[in-house]
Amino acid sequence: MKTKNIMIVGVGGQGTLLASKLLGKILVSKGFDVKVSEVHGMSQRGGSVVTYVRWGDKVYSPIIDRGEADIILSFEMLEAARWTEYLAEGGTIISNTQQTNPMPVITGAAEYPLELDNKIRALGINLDCFDALSLANEAGSSKAVNLVLLGRLSNYFDFTQDEWMKAIEESVPPKFLEINKKAFELGKNFKS
Amino acid sequence: MKQLMLGNEAFARGLYEAGCAFVSSYPGTPSTEITEYAAKYKEIYAEWAPNEKVAMESAFGASLAGKRSFCGMKHVGLNVAADPLFTLSYTGINAGMIIAVADDPGMHSSQNEQDSRHYAIASKLPMLEPADSGEALRFAEVAYELSEKYDCPVIMKMCTRIAHSQSPVEISERTEAPAKPYEKNPQKYIMMPGYAKLKHPVVEKRTLDLTAYAEETPLNFTEQGEDNSIGIITSSTSYQYVKEVCGNKYPVLKLGMINPLPPEKIKAFAASVGKVIVVEELDDIIESFCKNIGVDCKGKELFGCIGEFSQNLIAEKLGFDTGKFEKLDENIPARPPVMCAGCPHRGLYYILKKNKVNVIGDIGCYTLGAVAPLNAVDSVVCMGASVSGLHGFNKANPENEGRSVAVIGDSTFMHSGITGLVNIAYNESNSTVIILDNSITGMTGHQQNPTTGFNLKGDPCTKIDLETLCRSVGINRVRVVDPYNLKECDDALKEELAANEPSVIISRRPCALLKYVKHNGPIEVNADKCIGCKSCMRIGCPAISIKDGKAVIDATLCTGCGVCKQLCPKDAIGC
C-alpha cells in the first residue's frame, strides 16, 4: 500500500503528542511499518508544533513534505492555515475552530486573519472544522481537546471501537480515563 | 513483537541490552532522552553531570574501572568535551565506551548548525550513524564491540530526525558485560609527551585497521537499483529521503559507519554506476572524501549545506515529481515560542528593560527574553558566555559597569558560569551577574542539576548552595530577589549596578511548570477600571490580550503570578 500521512499541528501545550502516540500505538499493533516524528525543545513553549505520523508497508522518511498529508489534524485555526500547503490533493483538514493568539498578534505586530475557514475551503480543500473545546468542556476538561479531535479523526479510519479504546486505556492516566473516553465519543459523534 | 520507540529511547535500550553500566551526560536537545531512558533501567547507574566535559571524563573513569560506559550530549556539547575527546583517542579505554552526539540540522533548538562528523575525523575516532530507531538500538552493541576491539571510544552520531522520530524496534534481553579488571598501565593512560609520542603511531595504525573494518562491515551496505546511470551514496536521514523518493530505481551505498570511510567500497560502487551523487546533510564530508580518492561526484552543488533536507528537495534535484499543493494567499502570523504564563524570568526581564541595561545573555529558556515585546537581551553565544562576556565588556570600557549585567540560569551557571565568576573576582571587574534560579534545567524539559537537591534518578542528594558558592569565589555582594516582586528586583538592580565591587543577584523562583509549584490561580481584569493603556502588555505574557479596547486575561493560562498587576496604573487587575 501507498504510505499514508497524517500531520498533527497545534500550539505547544495542547496535547498534540498524546494524539500521535495513541495513533502510532494502534498502527503498530495492526502490523504496519510506522514512523512518528516530533520536535522537542523550543517548540513546546507556546510555539507552533507539528507531529508527523506515517504508516504503510515500508516507511522511509520520518517527515511529511508539502503536498503529501492525507489528513491534517489541527488543534487551532491559524495552525491549520499555516500548514495548508502540506495537504495532498484531495486531502482533508480536520480542525478545532479555537483561536489562540500568537505573540505577534498579542503585541499588535500582526493581525489574526479573519474567516480562515472560508479561505481554506475556497482552495477546494475539504475542511471539517468544529468547536472541539466546547465538546472537551462538556466531557469534563478543556484539556481533553486532543481526545475530541482524535474521536473525530477516528471516523476516517476503519479501526474498531475496541482498538481505539484499548489504545486510550494504555495511553491515558486512569484518573482521566472516563473524561477522555467521553471526549473521544463526543468528537466522534458530533454532527456539524 | 515490534514496538514503537523514539530513536533516543531505542538507543538507550541498545545500551541496556549491551550491558552498559554507567551513564553520565549533560542534557541538550535533541540528545536528552537517551540518558533519561537509560536511567529507567535499574542495572544502569545514570547521572547528570554539570557539563559535557565532566560527563565524558566520568564515563572514561568508569571505562577505566572496567564497566561499559556512555556519555551523551548535543553537538555544541561536544565542543565543551572536545578536550578529553582528543586525548581519549590516544589513551584508549578499558571497558567499552560510547559517546553520543546529536546534531540539529535546521536548528530546531540550537544556536548553530555545526556538523559533528568533523570531530570524528579530527580526533581520529570511529563514528557510527544510525538511520532509524532500529539501527540506533543495534548500533549500540556494535559500538561497544568496536570500542573494545580497537581500544578507543566510539562516537554515535544522532540528529534531530533520528533522535526524535519513533519507528518500530525488536527488543532483546540484556547481556551483562563482565567487568574488566583495571590494571595500572602508565604508558597507556598517562598522556605526557614521552608516552603520547609512542601513542600517536598507534592511533594512525588503528585508523588503518578501522578502515579495513569499514570496507567489510555490513554497517555499510549497497542496495541494487533498476537504473545504474546514477548511484547514490548517503547516510542517516538523507538515506530515508533518498529511498522515499527513488525507491529501488537507483543503486544506493548506505553508510552506517561515517568515520573512517571505506575507499575501496566507494570506488567499487562508483565503478558500477554512471554518475555518483552524494546526499548528506550539512557539510561535504563524504563528498570531499570521494573527491580525495578520485571518485567524481556531485553533492553540495545540488543540495547545499544549510538546513535540513526533505523528500521534496531530493525529488526536485533528482528530477522526480513532488506532490501538488495549494498555498493559502494569506499573511499567517508566526507563532514563536514564548516564556510561559507565570514564568519567573518575565518580571526580572521587564526590570532589565525598564532600566535600559545591556544584557549579556546565555543559553536556556531565558534566551526568550530576547524576543518582542521584552527585547531585553544583547548577546547570546554559548553556555557560560554571559558571565565571561560581561567581564570583557566591562574591562574594555569601565563605563559599561554601571549599566550592564549578565543573565544566566542555575543549570548553565553550574555548567560553565562558575569559572567566569571566578575570573570576575580574580581580575576584579565591577560586574553584576544575575543568576536566574528557577530550580531546574528548563529548556531541555526539566532535568535536575546540582542546585536542585535531586539527582537524575529522582533521589534527594547534595544541593549546591549558590549564595555560598558565589561568596566563596570572592564575591562579597550576593543577594536573593523574588522575580515576581518588581520593586524588589528594581531596587536590587539599581543598588548592585551602583556598588563599587562585583555582585551577584540570584533571582529565585521555581519554573512555573514544575508539578510541585502551587499557583494562586487566575486573576481577572476589572473592565470598569481598565483604561486600555496596554501597560500590562509590556511584559509579553501569553495570557493577556486586548479585546474591545480592554485588557483580558485568559483564565486557562493565567497562574496568578501578579506581575501584570504591578504594572497597572489604575489598579484594574486582580482587584
Interface residues (C-beta under 8 A of the other chain):
Chain A: V11 G12 G24 K25 V28 D33 V34 K35 V36 S37 E38 V39 H40 G41 M42 S43 Q44 R45 G46 G47 S48 V59 Y60 S61 P62 I63 D65 R66 G67 E68 L78 E79 A81 R82 T84 E85 Y86 L87 A88 E89 N101 P102 M103 P104 V105 I106 T107 G108 A109 A110 E111 Y112 P113 L116 K119 I120 L123 G124 I125 S142
Chain B: K2 Q3 L4 T29 P30 T32 E33 H108 S109 D132 T160 R161 I162 H164 S165 Q166 S167 P168 T237 Q240 Y241 K243 E244 S310 Q311 N312 T322 G323 K324 F325 E326 K327 L328 E330 N331 I332 P333 A334 R335 P336 P337 V338 M339 C340 C365 L368 V371 A372 P373 M443 T444 G445 M537 G540 P542 I544 S545 I546 T556
